[in-house]
Amino acid sequence: MSKIDDSPPTLTEQLWREHAAELLRFATVLVGPSDAHDLVVEAVLKASDSLALGDVRNRRAYLFRAVSNRAHDLRRSRERRWVRDLAAIGPPAGAPPDSLIDVRRAVANLSLSQRAVVYLVYWEDLTERDTAALLRVSPGTVRRHLFRARTQLRKALR
């Protein structure tokens, strides 16, 4: 006969239940669907240690920032690995054509900060002020990232 665990959920479990879905959507925009889950798990586990201390006012914003920071770490790590690997191999082999290659390339060329702001404003329908609070940046920074992202996308997709 198995024993049922009636203990209250840990902070990490509570954070996961409350915020996992929206953090996974956010991470998917930043790093793609194949890495989003792992990135969010790592961010929540790491953030739960700091959140356990109780000195964070807005847990949701803290978790979004943790996911964003982890995405930046992952990008930097991949860039270093990519440069090293490209130096070791020859020219790339041909691949089948991608009908959305221009859009994918244009979005990929946005900085992570620009992608994060574009996602939160356009897909999550947050205001610039709410986006700024969530990412812990000023509303002016959000406006600047949106302006630069729109300009870059316009130029790339003409």
LINUR-V360982 format. One record per residue. N is the residue number from 0. RES is the residue in three letters. SS is DSSP state (2 for helix, 1 for strand, 0 for the rest). OMEGA is omega in radians with two decimals (* if undefined). D_CENTER is the distance of its C-alpha to the mean C-alpha in Angstrom with 1 decimal. Layout:
BEGIN
n->(N	N)
res->(RES	RES)
ss->(SS	SS)
omega->(OMEGA	OMEGA)
d_center->(D_CENTER	D_CENTER)
END
This chain:
BEGIN
n->(0	1	2	3	4	5	6	7	8	9	10	11	12	13	14	15	16	17	18	19	20	21	22	23	24	25	26	27	28	29	30	31	32	33	34	35	36	37	38	39	40	41	42	43	44	45	46	47	48	49	50	51	52	53	54	55	56	57	58	59	60	61	62	63	64	65	66	67	68	69	70	71	72	73	74	75	76	77	78	79	80	81	82	83	84	85	86	87	88	89	90	91	92	93	94	95	96	97	98	99	100	101	102	103	104	105	106	107	108	109	110	111	112	113	114	115	116	117	118	119	120	121	122	123	124	125	126	127	128	129	130	131	132	133	134	135	136	137	138	139	140	141	142	143	144	145	146	147	148	149	150	151	152	153	154	155	156	157)
res->(MET	SER	LYS	ILE	ASP	ASP	SER	PRO	PRO	THR	LEU	THR	GLU	GLN	LEU	TRP	ARG	GLU	HIS	ALA	ALA	GLU	LEU	LEU	ARG	PHE	ALA	THR	VAL	LEU	VAL	GLY	PRO	SER	ASP	ALA	HIS	ASP	LEU	VAL	VAL	GLU	ALA	VAL	LEU	LYS	ALA	SER	ASP	SER	LEU	ALA	LEU	GLY	ASP	VAL	ARG	ASN	ARG	ARG	ALA	TYR	LEU	PHE	ARG	ALA	VAL	SER	ASN	ARG	ALA	HIS	ASP	LEU	ARG	ARG	SER	ARG	GLU	ARG	ARG	TRP	VAL	ARG	ASP	LEU	ALA	ALA	ILE	GLY	PRO	PRO	ALA	GLY	ALA	PRO	PRO	ASP	SER	LEU	ILE	ASP	VAL	ARG	ARG	ALA	VAL	ALA	ASN	LEU	SER	LEU	SER	GLN	ARG	ALA	VAL	VAL	TYR	LEU	VAL	TYR	TRP	GLU	ASP	LEU	THR	GLU	ARG	ASP	THR	ALA	ALA	LEU	LEU	ARG	VAL	SER	PRO	GLY	THR	VAL	ARG	ARG	HIS	LEU	PHE	ARG	ALA	ARG	THR	GLN	LEU	ARG	LYS	ALA	LEU	ARG)
ss->(0	0	0	0	0	0	0	0	0	0	2	2	2	2	2	2	2	2	2	2	2	2	2	2	2	2	2	2	2	2	2	0	2	2	2	2	2	2	2	2	2	2	2	2	2	2	2	2	2	2	2	2	0	0	0	0	0	0	2	2	2	2	2	2	2	2	2	2	2	2	2	2	2	2	2	2	2	2	2	2	2	2	2	2	2	2	2	2	0	0	0	0	0	0	0	0	0	0	0	0	2	2	2	2	2	2	2	2	0	0	0	2	2	2	2	2	2	2	2	2	2	2	2	0	0	0	0	2	2	2	2	2	2	2	2	0	0	0	2	2	2	2	2	2	2	2	2	2	2	2	2	2	2	2	2	2	2	0)
omega->(-3.11	-3.13	3.12	-3.13	-3.14	-3.11	3.13	-3.12	3.09	3.11	-3.14	3.11	3.13	3.12	-3.13	-3.13	-3.06	-2.93	-3.02	-3.06	-3.11	3.09	3.09	3.09	-3.13	-3.13	3.12	3.09	-3.07	-3.00	-3.13	-3.04	-3.07	-3.11	-3.02	-3.08	3.14	-3.13	-3.13	3.11	3.13	-3.11	-3.13	3.12	-3.14	-3.11	-3.10	3.08	3.12	-3.13	3.13	3.13	3.02	-3.12	3.11	-3.09	-3.04	-3.09	-3.11	3.13	3.13	-3.14	3.08	3.13	3.12	3.11	3.11	3.13	3.14	3.09	3.09	3.11	-3.13	3.12	3.14	3.13	3.14	3.12	3.11	-3.14	-3.11	3.11	3.14	-3.12	3.13	3.10	-3.08	-3.10	3.13	-3.14	-3.10	3.09	3.13	3.12	3.12	-3.10	3.12	-3.06	-3.14	-3.03	-3.14	3.13	3.14	-3.13	-3.13	3.13	3.14	3.14	3.04	3.06	3.11	3.12	3.11	3.11	-3.14	-3.12	3.12	3.13	-3.06	-3.12	-3.03	-3.10	3.11	3.07	3.08	3.05	3.10	-3.14	3.12	3.10	3.13	3.14	-3.11	-3.11	-3.14	3.04	3.14	3.06	3.09	3.10	3.10	3.12	-3.14	3.13	3.11	3.14	-3.11	3.13	3.12	-3.13	-3.12	3.13	3.10	-3.13	-3.06	-3.04	3.07	*)
d_center->(43.2	39.6	38.7	36.2	33.7	34.1	32.2	29.6	25.9	24.3	21.7	19.0	20.4	20.5	16.9	15.9	18.3	17.4	13.6	12.5	12.7	10.6	7.8	8.2	8.3	5.1	3.5	6.5	6.1	3.9	6.2	8.7	10.7	12.5	10.0	7.7	10.6	11.5	8.3	8.4	12.1	12.1	10.2	12.5	15.5	15.1	14.5	17.4	19.8	19.3	19.3	22.5	24.3	24.0	23.5	20.2	21.1	17.9	16.2	13.7	12.6	12.8	10.5	7.7	8.5	8.8	5.3	4.6	7.9	7.6	5.3	8.1	10.6	10.0	10.4	13.5	14.9	14.8	16.3	19.1	19.7	19.8	22.3	24.4	24.5	25.4	28.2	29.5	29.7	31.5	30.4	28.1	29.9	29.9	27.5	28.1	27.3	24.1	25.0	21.6	21.3	21.5	18.7	16.4	17.6	17.3	13.6	12.9	15.0	12.9	11.2	7.5	8.8	10.7	8.3	6.4	10.0	11.4	9.4	10.3	13.7	14.7	13.3	13.1	16.2	15.6	18.0	17.3	18.6	16.5	13.3	14.8	15.7	12.3	10.7	14.1	15.2	18.3	18.8	20.2	17.1	15.3	18.4	18.5	15.0	16.0	19.4	18.4	15.9	18.7	21.3	19.6	19.0	22.6	24.0	22.3	23.3	26.9)
END
